[in-house]
Each structure stands twice: as structure tokens, then as C-alpha cells.
Amino acid sequence: MAPSRVDILQGTLDMLVLKAVSFTPMHGYNILAWLRQATNGELLLEDAALYPALHRLEARHLIDSEWGTSENNRRARYYRLTTAGRKALRTERENWGRYVALVARIMDAPQPA
């Protein structure tokens, strides 16, 4: 049986985009493709949600962009992580780790006496 797909949790898209562009500059389609590949297609991520996130991250100076030519010879906007973005990604990753650990602790907690 195929695993069910999971909706993206509110507030996590920016962190995931920062992670995607931390490897190499990517255009929007490549970011989506990488996120889908990294999650074996289990993460439900709408194309329309990505572009507002990219604009938001660029406005916060966490990513920069420049025009380039894609693999299929089309003009595409490539996004790359800035120094501030790298720092933000580190912070987001630490906060996410703490959050996941806290939720796991609550889910595994015994019934109150």
C-alpha cells in the first residue's frame, strides 16, 4: 500500500525552501522537484504556494535571485541562499528539532494521575 500524502505544515515552507537552495542556486520548478523527490512524493506542496514563499524570503534578504537559463533553455529566475539565509536556516533547523522533540515527548507522555 502506498503511503498517504502529507499536507505541508503551516510555517514550514520557508524553512524547506531555504534548505533546498542551500545546496546550489535553483529555479522554482527545481525547488519543487527537489522537495518532492526528497519526500518521495509524500509531501503535498502546491506550486502556487512556492512563489509567495520565494518572494517573502527575498524580501527578508534570506535569498537572492538572478535570471538565468534553465536546463530546457528557458529563461528562469534562480534563487540562492544569502549569508543571512544560511544563519536563518541554522536557527530554523534548531528550533524545528526542539519542536519535534517536545511534540514527541507530549505524544509519549503517560496519562495524568
N, C-alpha and C positions, 0 to 999 in steps of 0.2 A: 504494500500500500504506500502510495506517495505521501510524503509529509505535507501537512497543511501549510498554507502560506500564512505569513505573519504580517500584520499591519505595522508600519513604522511607528514607533512610539513618539508622541509629540515631544519636541525639544531635542531629538537625537539626530535629525537630518544634518544639521550644521556640522556636528562632530564627525559624522560619517563622510561628508564631503571633504572636510579638512584631511581626514585620513587618506581618502582616495588621491587627492592631489599632493600628498606628502611624498609620493614616490617619484613622480615626474609630472610635468605640465600635461593637462588633459583637457579636451573639449567636453561639452555636456554629454554627448552620446557615449563617449568613452567612460565618463564617470558613472553613468547609469549602468553600462555594460559591466564595469568592474564590480560595482555593488551587487549586481545580480549574480555575477559569477562567484564572488566571494561568499555569497549566502546560498549557493546552489539554486538560485531562483526562488527561495523561500520568502524573501523579504518583498512585501508589496510596496512598491515605490512608483508613484505616478510621475510621468515625465513632467507634467505641469507643476509639480511640487519642487522640482530641482531648480528651475531657473530663478524663482524668487529667492531661494536659499543662496544661490550664487551671487545675486545682486546684493543681498543682505550682508554676506561675508565680504564682498568687495567694498561696500560702504563702510564696514568696520575695519577696513585695511588688513584683513586677515588673509586675503588672497589678492593677487594682481591678475590682470588679464591682458592679452595682446592677440591680435589677429594673426592667423597662420593658415596653412593649407593642410587639410585633413588627408588621411590615407587614401580616400577616394577622390582626391584632387579638388575638393570643395573648400571654400573659404570657411573657417571656423574660428571661434574665439577660444583660446587656450587659457586655462586658469592654472596658477601656480601658488604655492604657499609662500607667504612672506615670513619674515623673522617673527613678527607679532603673531602670525597664524601658527607657526611652529610652537611658540610658547603657549598659545591658547589650546592647541591640540594636546599638549602635555598635561595642562591643567584639566581639560575636559576628560581625558583618559583617567586621571587620578580620581576625579570626582565620580566618574561612572563606576570605577572599581569599588569605591566606598559604597555607592548607592546599591550596587548589585549585592555586595556582601551584607548590607543592612537588610535588604529585602529577603535574602536567603535566610538570615537569622530569624526574621519575623515568621517566615513561612515554616521554619523548622522548630519554632518555639513550642514548648508544651502548653497544654491547656492551663488557663489560670486556675489556681486552687480555689 
